[in-house]
């Protein structure tokens, strides 16, 4: 896939992430930092997106 990076393979299924995903993480981290004025708030926002990504990947693997 164009503009995607392969993260690995789970049960014979390739897992990719689009190149804009780090931009999403940076945007969420920045917006959370500006709202809370703390790095812990930014980290919580980034961790939320990463956990959400993991849940979506598990959901899609369930379809396979």
PDBQT receptor file of N, H, CA, C and O in Angstrom, charges set to zero:
ATOM      1  N   UNK A   1       0.831  -1.176   0.000  1.00  0.00    +0.000 N 
ATOM      2  CA  UNK A   1       0.000   0.000   0.000  1.00  0.00    +0.000 C 
ATOM      3  C   UNK A   1       0.878   1.242   0.000  1.00  0.00    +0.000 C 
ATOM      4  O   UNK A   1       1.888   1.315   0.700  1.00  0.00    +0.000 OA
ATOM      5  N   UNK A   2       0.475   2.193  -0.785  1.00  0.00    +0.000 N 
ATOM      6  H   UNK A   2      -0.345   2.134  -1.354  1.00  0.00    +0.000 HD
ATOM      7  CA  UNK A   2       1.240   3.430  -0.869  1.00  0.00    +0.000 C 
ATOM      8  C   UNK A   2       1.038   4.249   0.404  1.00  0.00    +0.000 C 
ATOM      9  O   UNK A   2      -0.077   4.322   0.920  1.00  0.00    +0.000 OA
ATOM     10  N   UNK A   3       2.095   4.859   0.907  1.00  0.00    +0.000 N 
ATOM     11  H   UNK A   3       3.001   4.800   0.487  1.00  0.00    +0.000 HD
ATOM     12  CA  UNK A   3       2.085   5.702   2.090  1.00  0.00    +0.000 C 
ATOM     13  C   UNK A   3       1.777   4.916   3.371  1.00  0.00    +0.000 C 
ATOM     14  O   UNK A   3       1.311   5.500   4.349  1.00  0.00    +0.000 OA
ATOM     15  N   UNK A   4       2.025   3.631   3.379  1.00  0.00    +0.000 N 
ATOM     16  H   UNK A   4       2.403   3.157   2.584  1.00  0.00    +0.000 HD
ATOM     17  CA  UNK A   4       1.784   2.817   4.569  1.00  0.00    +0.000 C 
ATOM     18  C   UNK A   4       3.052   2.085   4.960  1.00  0.00    +0.000 C 
ATOM     19  O   UNK A   4       3.877   1.741   4.114  1.00  0.00    +0.000 OA
ATOM     20  N   UNK A   5       3.194   1.854   6.254  1.00  0.00    +0.000 N 
ATOM     21  H   UNK A   5       2.524   2.134   6.941  1.00  0.00    +0.000 HD
ATOM     22  CA  UNK A   5       4.328   1.118   6.777  1.00  0.00    +0.000 C 
ATOM     23  C   UNK A   5       3.824  -0.176   7.394  1.00  0.00    +0.000 C 
ATOM     24  O   UNK A   5       2.812  -0.202   8.094  1.00  0.00    +0.000 OA
ATOM     25  N   UNK A   6       4.544  -1.233   7.121  1.00  0.00    +0.000 N 
ATOM     26  H   UNK A   6       5.366  -1.212   6.552  1.00  0.00    +0.000 HD
ATOM     27  CA  UNK A   6       4.182  -2.534   7.690  1.00  0.00    +0.000 C 
ATOM     28  C   UNK A   6       4.705  -2.605   9.120  1.00  0.00    +0.000 C 
ATOM     29  O   UNK A   6       5.901  -2.439   9.364  1.00  0.00    +0.000 OA
ATOM     30  N   UNK A   7       3.801  -2.852  10.057  1.00  0.00    +0.000 N 
ATOM     31  H   UNK A   7       2.830  -2.987   9.859  1.00  0.00    +0.000 HD
ATOM     32  CA  UNK A   7       4.192  -2.982  11.457  1.00  0.00    +0.000 C 
ATOM     33  C   UNK A   7       4.601  -4.397  11.803  1.00  0.00    +0.000 C 
ATOM     34  O   UNK A   7       5.422  -4.620  12.693  1.00  0.00    +0.000 OA
ATOM     35  N   UNK A   8       4.024  -5.347  11.097  1.00  0.00    +0.000 N 
ATOM     36  H   UNK A   8       3.357  -5.166  10.374  1.00  0.00    +0.000 HD
ATOM     37  CA  UNK A   8       4.326  -6.737  11.379  1.00  0.00    +0.000 C 
ATOM     38  C   UNK A   8       3.263  -7.641  10.812  1.00  0.00    +0.000 C 
ATOM     39  O   UNK A   8       2.443  -7.240   9.986  1.00  0.00    +0.000 OA
ATOM     40  N   UNK A   9       3.300  -8.874  11.280  1.00  0.00    +0.000 N 
ATOM     41  H   UNK A   9       3.966  -9.199  11.951  1.00  0.00    +0.000 HD
ATOM     42  CA  UNK A   9       2.360  -9.879  10.801  1.00  0.00    +0.000 C 
ATOM     43  C   UNK A   9       1.794 -10.601  12.011  1.00  0.00    +0.000 C 
ATOM     44  O   UNK A   9       2.534 -11.074  12.874  1.00  0.00    +0.000 OA
ATOM     45  N   UNK A  10       0.468 -10.677  12.061  1.00  0.00    +0.000 N 
ATOM     46  H   UNK A  10      -0.133 -10.293  11.360  1.00  0.00    +0.000 HD
ATOM     47  CA  UNK A  10      -0.214 -11.371  13.152  1.00  0.00    +0.000 C 
ATOM     48  C   UNK A  10      -1.075 -12.460  12.537  1.00  0.00    +0.000 C 
ATOM     49  O   UNK A  10      -1.972 -12.178  11.743  1.00  0.00    +0.000 OA
ATOM     50  N   UNK A  11      -0.805 -13.691  12.901  1.00  0.00    +0.000 N 
ATOM     51  H   UNK A  11      -0.076 -13.920  13.546  1.00  0.00    +0.000 HD
ATOM     52  CA  UNK A  11      -1.549 -14.854  12.403  1.00  0.00    +0.000 C 
ATOM     53  C   UNK A  11      -1.590 -14.872  10.882  1.00  0.00    +0.000 C 
ATOM     54  O   UNK A  11      -2.612 -15.221  10.291  1.00  0.00    +0.000 OA
ATOM     55  N   UNK A  12      -0.490 -14.499  10.249  1.00  0.00    +0.000 N 
ATOM     56  H   UNK A  12       0.340 -14.215  10.729  1.00  0.00    +0.000 HD
ATOM     57  CA  UNK A  12      -0.402 -14.520   8.800  1.00  0.00    +0.000 C 
ATOM     58  C   UNK A  12      -1.023 -13.318   8.103  1.00  0.00    +0.000 C 
ATOM     59  O   UNK A  12      -1.118 -13.297   6.876  1.00  0.00    +0.000 OA
ATOM     60  N   UNK A  13      -1.445 -12.322   8.864  1.00  0.00    +0.000 N 
ATOM     61  H   UNK A  13      -1.368 -12.339   9.861  1.00  0.00    +0.000 HD
ATOM     62  CA  UNK A  13      -2.076 -11.130   8.298  1.00  0.00    +0.000 C 
ATOM     63  C   UNK A  13      -1.151  -9.947   8.544  1.00  0.00    +0.000 C 
ATOM     64  O   UNK A  13      -0.767  -9.672   9.681  1.00  0.00    +0.000 OA
ATOM     65  N   UNK A  14      -0.795  -9.247   7.466  1.00  0.00    +0.000 N 
ATOM     66  H   UNK A  14      -1.107  -9.470   6.542  1.00  0.00    +0.000 HD
ATOM     67  CA  UNK A  14       0.060  -8.073   7.591  1.00  0.00    +0.000 C 
ATOM     68  C   UNK A  14      -0.712  -6.923   8.226  1.00  0.00    +0.000 C 
ATOM     69  O   UNK A  14      -1.875  -6.682   7.901  1.00  0.00    +0.000 OA
ATOM     70  N   UNK A  15      -0.044  -6.215   9.139  1.00  0.00    +0.000 N 
ATOM     71  H   UNK A  15       0.901  -6.411   9.403  1.00  0.00    +0.000 HD
ATOM     72  CA  UNK A  15      -0.634  -5.048   9.798  1.00  0.00    +0.000 C 
ATOM     73  C   UNK A  15       0.132  -3.815   9.332  1.00  0.00    +0.000 C 
ATOM     74  O   UNK A  15       1.350  -3.731   9.490  1.00  0.00    +0.000 OA
ATOM     75  N   UNK A  16      -0.593  -2.865   8.758  1.00  0.00    +0.000 N 
ATOM     76  H   UNK A  16      -1.582  -2.934   8.629  1.00  0.00    +0.000 HD
ATOM     77  CA  UNK A  16      -0.003  -1.640   8.236  1.00  0.00    +0.000 C 
ATOM     78  C   UNK A  16      -0.540  -0.446   9.001  1.00  0.00    +0.000 C 
ATOM     79  O   UNK A  16      -1.629  -0.492   9.574  1.00  0.00    +0.000 OA
ATOM     80  N   UNK A  17       0.247   0.628   9.000  1.00  0.00    +0.000 N 
ATOM     81  H   UNK A  17       1.131   0.665   8.535  1.00  0.00    +0.000 HD
ATOM     82  CA  UNK A  17      -0.199   1.901   9.541  1.00  0.00    +0.000 C 
ATOM     83  C   UNK A  17       0.102   2.955   8.472  1.00  0.00    +0.000 C 
ATOM     84  O   UNK A  17       1.157   2.929   7.838  1.00  0.00    +0.000 OA
ATOM     85  N   UNK A  18      -0.835   3.876   8.286  1.00  0.00    +0.000 N 
ATOM     86  H   UNK A  18      -1.691   3.897   8.801  1.00  0.00    +0.000 HD
ATOM     87  CA  UNK A  18      -0.659   4.912   7.277  1.00  0.00    +0.000 C 
ATOM     88  C   UNK A  18       0.361   5.949   7.757  1.00  0.00    +0.000 C 
ATOM     89  O   UNK A  18       0.537   6.144   8.960  1.00  0.00    +0.000 OA
ATOM     90  N   UNK A  19       1.017   6.596   6.828  1.00  0.00    +0.000 N 
ATOM     91  H   UNK A  19       0.875   6.438   5.851  1.00  0.00    +0.000 HD
ATOM     92  CA  UNK A  19       2.059   7.568   7.154  1.00  0.00    +0.000 C 
ATOM     93  C   UNK A  19       1.519   8.773   7.912  1.00  0.00    +0.000 C 
ATOM     94  O   UNK A  19       2.290   9.483   8.557  1.00  0.00    +0.000 OA
ATOM     95  N   UNK A  20       0.220   9.022   7.852  1.00  0.00    +0.000 N 
ATOM     96  H   UNK A  20      -0.407   8.446   7.327  1.00  0.00    +0.000 HD
ATOM     97  CA  UNK A  20      -0.350  10.160   8.571  1.00  0.00    +0.000 C 
ATOM     98  C   UNK A  20      -0.635   9.844  10.037  1.00  0.00    +0.000 C 
ATOM     99  O   UNK A  20      -1.011  10.741  10.791  1.00  0.00    +0.000 OA
ATOM    100  N   UNK A  21      -0.467   8.607  10.454  1.00  0.00    +0.000 N 
ATOM    101  H   UNK A  21      -0.162   7.878   9.841  1.00  0.00    +0.000 HD
ATOM    102  CA  UNK A  21      -0.735   8.239  11.839  1.00  0.00    +0.000 C 
ATOM    103  C   UNK A  21       0.163   8.988  12.825  1.00  0.00    +0.000 C 
ATOM    104  O   UNK A  21      -0.340   9.438  13.854  1.00  0.00    +0.000 OA
ATOM    105  N   UNK A  22       1.474   9.149  12.564  1.00  0.00    +0.000 N 
ATOM    106  H   UNK A  22       1.882   8.783  11.727  1.00  0.00    +0.000 HD
ATOM    107  CA  UNK A  22       2.290   9.962  13.482  1.00  0.00    +0.000 C 
ATOM    108  C   UNK A  22       1.832  11.419  13.536  1.00  0.00    +0.000 C 
ATOM    109  O   UNK A  22       1.972  12.074  14.569  1.00  0.00    +0.000 OA
ATOM    110  N   UNK A  23       1.287  11.928  12.431  1.00  0.00    +0.000 N 
ATOM    111  H   UNK A  23       1.173  11.396  11.593  1.00  0.00    +0.000 HD
ATOM    112  CA  UNK A  23       0.753  13.291  12.446  1.00  0.00    +0.000 C 
ATOM    113  C   UNK A  23      -0.444  13.373  13.375  1.00  0.00    +0.000 C 
ATOM    114  O   UNK A  23      -0.596  14.350  14.108  1.00  0.00    +0.000 OA
ATOM    115  N   UNK A  24      -1.298  12.352  13.351  1.00  0.00    +0.000 N 
ATOM    116  H   UNK A  24      -1.175  11.558  12.755  1.00  0.00    +0.000 HD
ATOM    117  CA  UNK A  24      -2.443  12.294  14.257  1.00  0.00    +0.000 C 
ATOM    118  C   UNK A  24      -1.969  12.271  15.709  1.00  0.00    +0.000 C 
ATOM    119  O   UNK A  24      -2.517  12.979  16.554  1.00  0.00    +0.000 OA
ATOM    120  N   UNK A  25      -0.955  11.459  15.996  1.00  0.00    +0.000 N 
ATOM    121  H   UNK A  25      -0.510  10.883  15.310  1.00  0.00    +0.000 HD
ATOM    122  CA  UNK A  25      -0.426  11.390  17.362  1.00  0.00    +0.000 C 
ATOM    123  C   UNK A  25       0.131  12.735  17.810  1.00  0.00    +0.000 C 
ATOM    124  O   UNK A  25      -0.092  13.154  18.946  1.00  0.00    +0.000 OA
ATOM    125  N   UNK A  26       0.857  13.415  16.919  1.00  0.00    +0.000 N 
ATOM    126  H   UNK A  26       1.039  13.075  15.996  1.00  0.00    +0.000 HD
ATOM    127  CA  UNK A  26       1.415  14.722  17.257  1.00  0.00    +0.000 C 
ATOM    128  C   UNK A  26       0.307  15.744  17.493  1.00  0.00    +0.000 C 
ATOM    129  O   UNK A  26       0.392  16.551  18.418  1.00  0.00    +0.000 OA
ATOM    130  N   UNK A  27      -0.726  15.711  16.662  1.00  0.00    +0.000 N 
ATOM    131  H   UNK A  27      -0.795  15.055  15.910  1.00  0.00    +0.000 HD
ATOM    132  CA  UNK A  27      -1.827  16.660  16.805  1.00  0.00    +0.000 C 
ATOM    133  C   UNK A  27      -2.582  16.447  18.112  1.00  0.00    +0.000 C 
ATOM    134  O   UNK A  27      -2.906  17.407  18.811  1.00  0.00    +0.000 OA
ATOM    135  N   UNK A  28      -2.860  15.194  18.437  1.00  0.00    +0.000 N 
ATOM    136  H   UNK A  28      -2.598  14.414  17.869  1.00  0.00    +0.000 HD
ATOM    137  CA  UNK A  28      -3.555  14.898  19.691  1.00  0.00    +0.000 C 
ATOM    138  C   UNK A  28      -2.684  15.290  20.879  1.00  0.00    +0.000 C 
ATOM    139  O   UNK A  28      -3.177  15.887  21.836  1.00  0.00    +0.000 OA
ATOM    140  N   UNK A  29      -1.401  14.963  20.828  1.00  0.00    +0.000 N 
ATOM    141  H   UNK A  29      -1.001  14.478  20.051  1.00  0.00    +0.000 HD
ATOM    142  CA  UNK A  29      -0.499  15.334  21.912  1.00  0.00    +0.000 C 
ATOM    143  C   UNK A  29      -0.420  16.835  22.097  1.00  0.00    +0.000 C 
ATOM    144  O   UNK A  29      -0.440  17.324  23.227  1.00  0.00    +0.000 OA
ATOM    145  N   UNK A  30      -0.330  17.574  20.995  1.00  0.00    +0.000 N 
ATOM    146  H   UNK A  30      -0.314  17.177  20.077  1.00  0.00    +0.000 HD
ATOM    147  CA  UNK A  30      -0.253  19.031  21.070  1.00  0.00    +0.000 C 
ATOM    148  C   UNK A  30      -1.540  19.636  21.619  1.00  0.00    +0.000 C 
ATOM    149  O   UNK A  30      -1.504  20.521  22.474  1.00  0.00    +0.000 OA
ATOM    150  N   UNK A  31      -2.680  19.153  21.123  1.00  0.00    +0.000 N 
ATOM    151  H   UNK A  31      -2.709  18.434  20.428  1.00  0.00    +0.000 HD
ATOM    152  CA  UNK A  31      -3.953  19.722  21.578  1.00  0.00    +0.000 C 
ATOM    153  C   UNK A  31      -4.212  19.395  23.047  1.00  0.00    +0.000 C 
ATOM    154  O   UNK A  31      -4.732  20.235  23.782  1.00  0.00    +0.000 OA
ATOM    155  N   UNK A  32      -3.858  18.196  23.480  1.00  0.00    +0.000 N 
ATOM    156  H   UNK A  32      -3.436  17.514  22.883  1.00  0.00    +0.000 HD
ATOM    157  CA  UNK A  32      -4.015  17.848  24.891  1.00  0.00    +0.000 C 
ATOM    158  C   UNK A  32      -3.061  18.654  25.766  1.00  0.00    +0.000 C 
ATOM    159  O   UNK A  32      -3.412  19.045  26.879  1.00  0.00    +0.000 OA
ATOM    160  N   UNK A  33      -1.857  18.899  25.261  1.00  0.00    +0.000 N 
ATOM    161  H   UNK A  33      -1.572  18.582  24.357  1.00  0.00    +0.000 HD
ATOM    162  CA  UNK A  33      -0.904  19.703  26.032  1.00  0.00    +0.000 C 
ATOM    163  C   UNK A  33      -1.391  21.142  26.183  1.00  0.00    +0.000 C 
ATOM    164  O   UNK A  33      -1.272  21.730  27.258  1.00  0.00    +0.000 OA
ATOM    165  N   UNK A  34      -1.937  21.708  25.110  1.00  0.00    +0.000 N 
ATOM    166  H   UNK A  34      -2.034  21.230  24.237  1.00  0.00    +0.000 HD
ATOM    167  CA  UNK A  34      -2.409  23.089  25.197  1.00  0.00    +0.000 C 
ATOM    168  C   UNK A  34      -3.628  23.224  26.101  1.00  0.00    +0.000 C 
ATOM    169  O   UNK A  34      -3.835  24.276  26.706  1.00  0.00    +0.000 OA
ATOM    170  N   UNK A  35      -4.431  22.176  26.199  1.00  0.00    +0.000 N 
ATOM    171  H   UNK A  35      -4.262  21.322  25.708  1.00  0.00    +0.000 HD
ATOM    172  CA  UNK A  35      -5.604  22.234  27.076  1.00  0.00    +0.000 C 
ATOM    173  C   UNK A  35      -5.222  22.047  28.539  1.00  0.00    +0.000 C 
ATOM    174  O   UNK A  35      -5.722  22.757  29.411  1.00  0.00    +0.000 OA
ATOM    175  N   UNK A  36      -4.333  21.089  28.807  1.00  0.00    +0.000 N 
ATOM    176  H   UNK A  36      -3.926  20.513  28.098  1.00  0.00    +0.000 HD
ATOM    177  CA  UNK A  36      -4.012  20.758  30.202  1.00  0.00    +0.000 C 
ATOM    178  C   UNK A  36      -2.740  21.422  30.703  1.00  0.00    +0.000 C 
ATOM    179  O   UNK A  36      -2.502  21.458  31.911  1.00  0.00    +0.000 OA
ATOM    180  N   UNK A  37      -1.922  21.946  29.805  1.00  0.00    +0.000 N 
ATOM    181  H   UNK A  37      -2.115  21.917  28.825  1.00  0.00    +0.000 HD
ATOM    182  CA  UNK A  37      -0.638  22.553  30.156  1.00  0.00    +0.000 C 
ATOM    183  C   UNK A  37       0.263  21.593  30.928  1.00  0.00    +0.000 C 
ATOM    184  O   UNK A  37       1.038  22.010  31.789  1.00  0.00    +0.000 OA
ATOM    185  N   UNK A  38       0.155  20.315  30.615  1.00  0.00    +0.000 N 
ATOM    186  H   UNK A  38      -0.475  19.975  29.916  1.00  0.00    +0.000 HD
ATOM    187  CA  UNK A  38       1.025  19.333  31.262  1.00  0.00    +0.000 C 
ATOM    188  C   UNK A  38       1.385  18.236  30.262  1.00  0.00    +0.000 C 
ATOM    189  O   UNK A  38       0.602  17.882  29.380  1.00  0.00    +0.000 OA
ATOM    190  N   UNK A  39       2.595  17.715  30.434  1.00  0.00    +0.000 N 
ATOM    191  H   UNK A  39       3.230  18.003  31.150  1.00  0.00    +0.000 HD
ATOM    192  CA  UNK A  39       3.041  16.629  29.564  1.00  0.00    +0.000 C 
ATOM    193  C   UNK A  39       2.277  15.345  29.851  1.00  0.00    +0.000 C 
ATOM    194  O   UNK A  39       2.100  14.516  28.958  1.00  0.00    +0.000 OA
ATOM    195  N   UNK A  40       1.826  15.175  31.083  1.00  0.00    +0.000 N 
ATOM    196  H   UNK A  40       1.970  15.849  31.808  1.00  0.00    +0.000 HD
ATOM    197  CA  UNK A  40       1.065  13.958  31.395  1.00  0.00    +0.000 C 
ATOM    198  C   UNK A  40      -0.266  13.960  30.652  1.00  0.00    +0.000 C 
ATOM    199  O   UNK A  40      -0.730  12.903  30.225  1.00  0.00    +0.000 OA
ATOM    200  N   UNK A  41      -0.883  15.118  30.489  1.00  0.00    +0.000 N 
ATOM    201  H   UNK A  41      -0.506  15.977  30.836  1.00  0.00    +0.000 HD
ATOM    202  CA  UNK A  41      -2.118  15.203  29.715  1.00  0.00    +0.000 C 
ATOM    203  C   UNK A  41      -1.883  14.841  28.259  1.00  0.00    +0.000 C 
ATOM    204  O   UNK A  41      -2.697  14.153  27.644  1.00  0.00    +0.000 OA
ATOM    205  N   UNK A  42      -0.760  15.308  27.705  1.00  0.00    +0.000 N 
ATOM    206  H   UNK A  42      -0.099  15.867  28.204  1.00  0.00    +0.000 HD
ATOM    207  CA  UNK A  42      -0.413  14.974  26.324  1.00  0.00    +0.000 C 
ATOM    208  C   UNK A  42      -0.163  13.478  26.180  1.00  0.00    +0.000 C 
ATOM    209  O   UNK A  42      -0.588  12.857  25.206  1.00  0.00    +0.000 OA
ATOM    210  N   UNK A  43       0.532  12.908  27.160  1.00  0.00    +0.000 N 
ATOM    211  H   UNK A  43       0.878  13.413  27.951  1.00  0.00    +0.000 HD
ATOM    212  CA  UNK A  43       0.825  11.474  27.113  1.00  0.00    +0.000 C 
ATOM    213  C   UNK A  43      -0.454  10.645  27.201  1.00  0.00    +0.000 C 
ATOM    214  O   UNK A  43      -0.584   9.635  26.510  1.00  0.00    +0.000 OA
ATOM    215  N   UNK A  44      -1.386  11.057  28.034  1.00  0.00    +0.000 N 
ATOM    216  H   UNK A  44      -1.280  11.878  28.596  1.00  0.00    +0.000 HD
ATOM    217  CA  UNK A  44      -2.662  10.346  28.151  1.00  0.00    +0.000 C 
ATOM    218  C   UNK A  44      -3.407  10.386  26.829  1.00  0.00    +0.000 C 
ATOM    219  O   UNK A  44      -3.982   9.380  26.414  1.00  0.00    +0.000 OA
ATOM    220  N   UNK A  45      -3.407  11.527  26.163  1.00  0.00    +0.000 N 
ATOM    221  H   UNK A  45      -2.940  12.345  26.500  1.00  0.00    +0.000 HD
ATOM    222  CA  UNK A  45      -4.073  11.633  24.866  1.00  0.00    +0.000 C 
ATOM    223  C   UNK A  45      -3.447  10.728  23.822  1.00  0.00    +0.000 C 
ATOM    224  O   UNK A  45      -4.153  10.076  23.054  1.00  0.00    +0.000 OA
ATOM    225  N   UNK A  46      -2.112  10.688  23.794  1.00  0.00    +0.000 N 
ATOM    226  H   UNK A  46      -1.538  11.218  24.418  1.00  0.00    +0.000 HD
ATOM    227  CA  UNK A  46      -1.414   9.826  22.835  1.00  0.00    +0.000 C 
ATOM    228  C   UNK A  46      -1.662   8.358  23.155  1.00  0.00    +0.000 C 
ATOM    229  O   UNK A  46      -1.880   7.554  22.249  1.00  0.00    +0.000 OA
ATOM    230  N   UNK A  47      -1.631   8.006  24.420  1.00  0.00    +0.000 N 
ATOM    231  H   UNK A  47      -1.454   8.659  25.157  1.00  0.00    +0.000 HD
ATOM    232  CA  UNK A  47      -1.891   6.609  24.808  1.00  0.00    +0.000 C 
ATOM    233  C   UNK A  47      -3.322   6.199  24.455  1.00  0.00    +0.000 C 
ATOM    234  O   UNK A  47      -3.569   5.057  24.066  1.00  0.00    +0.000 OA
ATOM    235  N   UNK A  48      -4.256   7.133  24.594  1.00  0.00    +0.000 N 
ATOM    236  H   UNK A  48      -4.055   8.060  24.910  1.00  0.00    +0.000 HD
ATOM    237  CA  UNK A  48      -5.636   6.843  24.220  1.00  0.00    +0.000 C 
ATOM    238  C   UNK A  48      -5.732   6.476  22.744  1.00  0.00    +0.000 C 
ATOM    239  O   UNK A  48      -6.405   5.508  22.390  1.00  0.00    +0.000 OA
ATOM    240  N   UNK A  49      -5.067   7.235  21.883  1.00  0.00    +0.000 N 
ATOM    241  H   UNK A  49      -4.520   8.021  22.170  1.00  0.00    +0.000 HD
ATOM    242  CA  UNK A  49      -5.097   6.957  20.447  1.00  0.00    +0.000 C 
ATOM    243  C   UNK A  49      -4.423   5.613  20.149  1.00  0.00    +0.000 C 
ATOM    244  O   UNK A  49      -4.911   4.849  19.316  1.00  0.00    +0.000 OA
ATOM    245  N   UNK A  50      -3.317   5.325  20.817  1.00  0.00    +0.000 N 
ATOM    246  H   UNK A  50      -2.921   5.946  21.494  1.00  0.00    +0.000 HD
ATOM    247  CA  UNK A  50      -2.631   4.048  20.590  1.00  0.00    +0.000 C 
ATOM    248  C   UNK A  50      -3.480   2.860  21.033  1.00  0.00    +0.000 C 
ATOM    249  O   UNK A  50      -3.513   1.831  20.358  1.00  0.00    +0.000 OA
ATOM    250  N   UNK A  51      -4.163   2.999  22.162  1.00  0.00    +0.000 N 
ATOM    251  H   UNK A  51      -4.136   3.834  22.711  1.00  0.00    +0.000 HD
ATOM    252  CA  UNK A  51      -5.051   1.922  22.626  1.00  0.00    +0.000 C 
ATOM    253  C   UNK A  51      -6.226   1.767  21.679  1.00  0.00    +0.000 C 
ATOM    254  O   UNK A  51      -6.639   0.647  21.379  1.00  0.00    +0.000 OA
ATOM    255  N   UNK A  52      -6.767   2.881  21.207  1.00  0.00    +0.000 N 
ATOM    256  H   UNK A  52      -6.431   3.791  21.451  1.00  0.00    +0.000 HD
ATOM    257  CA  UNK A  52      -7.857   2.821  20.237  1.00  0.00    +0.000 C 
ATOM    258  C   UNK A  52      -7.407   2.125  18.963  1.00  0.00    +0.000 C 
ATOM    259  O   UNK A  52      -8.154   1.324  18.401  1.00  0.00    +0.000 OA
ATOM    260  N   UNK A  53      -6.195   2.418  18.498  1.00  0.00    +0.000 N 
ATOM    261  H   UNK A  53      -5.588   3.069  18.955  1.00  0.00    +0.000 HD
ATOM    262  CA  UNK A  53      -5.636   1.752  17.328  1.00  0.00    +0.000 C 
ATOM    263  C   UNK A  53      -5.526   0.248  17.559  1.00  0.00    +0.000 C 
ATOM    264  O   UNK A  53      -5.875  -0.545  16.685  1.00  0.00    +0.000 OA
ATOM    265  N   UNK A  54      -5.042  -0.140  18.731  1.00  0.00    +0.000 N 
ATOM    266  H   UNK A  54      -4.759   0.505  19.442  1.00  0.00    +0.000 HD
ATOM    267  CA  UNK A  54      -4.908  -1.566  19.044  1.00  0.00    +0.000 C 
ATOM    268  C   UNK A  54      -6.272  -2.255  19.065  1.00  0.00    +0.000 C 
ATOM    269  O   UNK A  54      -6.394  -3.390  18.604  1.00  0.00    +0.000 OA
ATOM    270  N   UNK A  55      -7.284  -1.592  19.586  1.00  0.00    +0.000 N 
ATOM    271  H   UNK A  55      -7.185  -0.670  19.961  1.00  0.00    +0.000 HD
ATOM    272  CA  UNK A  55      -8.628  -2.170  19.630  1.00  0.00    +0.000 C 
ATOM    273  C   UNK A  55      -9.174  -2.354  18.223  1.00  0.00    +0.000 C 
ATOM    274  O   UNK A  55      -9.792  -3.375  17.923  1.00  0.00    +0.000 OA
ATOM    275  N   UNK A  56      -8.950  -1.376  17.365  1.00  0.00    +0.000 N 
ATOM    276  H   UNK A  56      -8.448  -0.546  17.609  1.00  0.00    +0.000 HD
ATOM    277  CA  UNK A  56      -9.432  -1.485  15.980  1.00  0.00    +0.000 C 
ATOM    278  C   UNK A  56      -8.707  -2.614  15.255  1.00  0.00    +0.000 C 
ATOM    279  O   UNK A  56      -9.325  -3.354  14.490  1.00  0.00    +0.000 OA
ATOM    280  N   UNK A  57      -7.405  -2.752  15.489  1.00  0.00    +0.000 N 
ATOM    281  H   UNK A  57      -6.903  -2.151  16.111  1.00  0.00    +0.000 HD
ATOM    282  CA  UNK A  57      -6.647  -3.839  14.858  1.00  0.00    +0.000 C 
ATOM    283  C   UNK A  57      -7.181  -5.194  15.326  1.00  0.00    +0.000 C 
ATOM    284  O   UNK A  57      -7.364  -6.102  14.515  1.00  0.00    +0.000 OA
ATOM    285  N   UNK A  58      -7.430  -5.333  16.635  1.00  0.00    +0.000 N 
ATOM    286  H   UNK A  58      -7.281  -4.595  17.294  1.00  0.00    +0.000 HD
ATOM    287  CA  UNK A  58      -7.985  -6.596  17.138  1.00  0.00    +0.000 C 
ATOM    288  C   UNK A  58      -9.363  -6.870  16.553  1.00  0.00    +0.000 C 
ATOM    289  O   UNK A  58      -9.686  -8.014  16.233  1.00  0.00    +0.000 OA
ATOM    290  N   UNK A  59     -10.175  -5.832  16.411  1.00  0.00    +0.000 N 
ATOM    291  H   UNK A  59      -9.913  -4.902  16.671  1.00  0.00    +0.000 HD
ATOM    292  CA  UNK A  59     -11.505  -5.989  15.822  1.00  0.00    +0.000 C 
ATOM    293  C   UNK A  59     -11.399  -6.485  14.386  1.00  0.00    +0.000 C 
ATOM    294  O   UNK A  59     -12.103  -7.415  13.992  1.00  0.00    +0.000 OA
ATOM    295  N   UNK A  60     -10.525  -5.870  13.612  1.00  0.00    +0.000 N 
ATOM    296  H   UNK A  60      -9.952  -5.115  13.932  1.00  0.00    +0.000 HD
ATOM    297  CA  UNK A  60     -10.365  -6.264  12.211  1.00  0.00    +0.000 C 
ATOM    298  C   UNK A  60      -9.766  -7.666  12.085  1.00  0.00    +0.000 C 
ATOM    299  O   UNK A  60     -10.122  -8.408  11.169  1.00  0.00    +0.000 OA
ATOM    300  N   UNK A  61      -8.873  -8.029  12.984  1.00  0.00    +0.000 N 
ATOM    301  H   UNK A  61      -8.584  -7.426  13.727  1.00  0.00    +0.000 HD
ATOM    302  CA  UNK A  61      -8.335  -9.398  12.965  1.00  0.00    +0.000 C 
ATOM    303  C   UNK A  61      -9.439 -10.402  13.302  1.00  0.00    +0.000 C 
ATOM    304  O   UNK A  61      -9.410 -11.538  12.828  1.00  0.00    +0.000 OA
ATOM    305  N   UNK A  62     -10.401  -9.992  14.110  1.00  0.00    +0.000 N 
ATOM    306  H   UNK A  62     -10.425  -9.070  14.495  1.00  0.00    +0.000 HD
ATOM    307  CA  UNK A  62     -11.529 -10.861  14.410  1.00  0.00    +0.000 C 
ATOM    308  C   UNK A  62     -12.361 -11.168  13.168  1.00  0.00    +0.000 C 
ATOM    309  O   UNK A  62     -12.931 -12.254  13.056  1.00  0.00    +0.000 OA
ATOM    310  N   UNK A  63     -12.431 -10.227  12.245  1.00  0.00    +0.000 N 
ATOM    311  H   UNK A  63     -11.968  -9.345  12.337  1.00  0.00    +0.000 HD
ATOM    312  CA  UNK A  63     -13.148 -10.475  10.988  1.00  0.00    +0.000 C 
ATOM    313  C   UNK A  63     -12.427 -11.513  10.144  1.00  0.00    +0.000 C 
ATOM    314  O   UNK A  63     -13.054 -12.284   9.418  1.00  0.00    +0.000 OA
ATOM    315  N   UNK A  64     -11.109 -11.523  10.244  1.00  0.00    +0.000 N 
ATOM    316  H   UNK A  64     -10.600 -10.896  10.834  1.00  0.00    +0.000 HD
ATOM    317  CA  UNK A  64     -10.332 -12.433   9.414  1.00  0.00    +0.000 C 
ATOM    318  C   UNK A  64     -10.419 -13.842   9.957  1.00  0.00    +0.000 C 
ATOM    319  O   UNK A  64      -9.826 -14.760   9.391  1.00  0.00    +0.000 OA
TER     320      UNK A  64
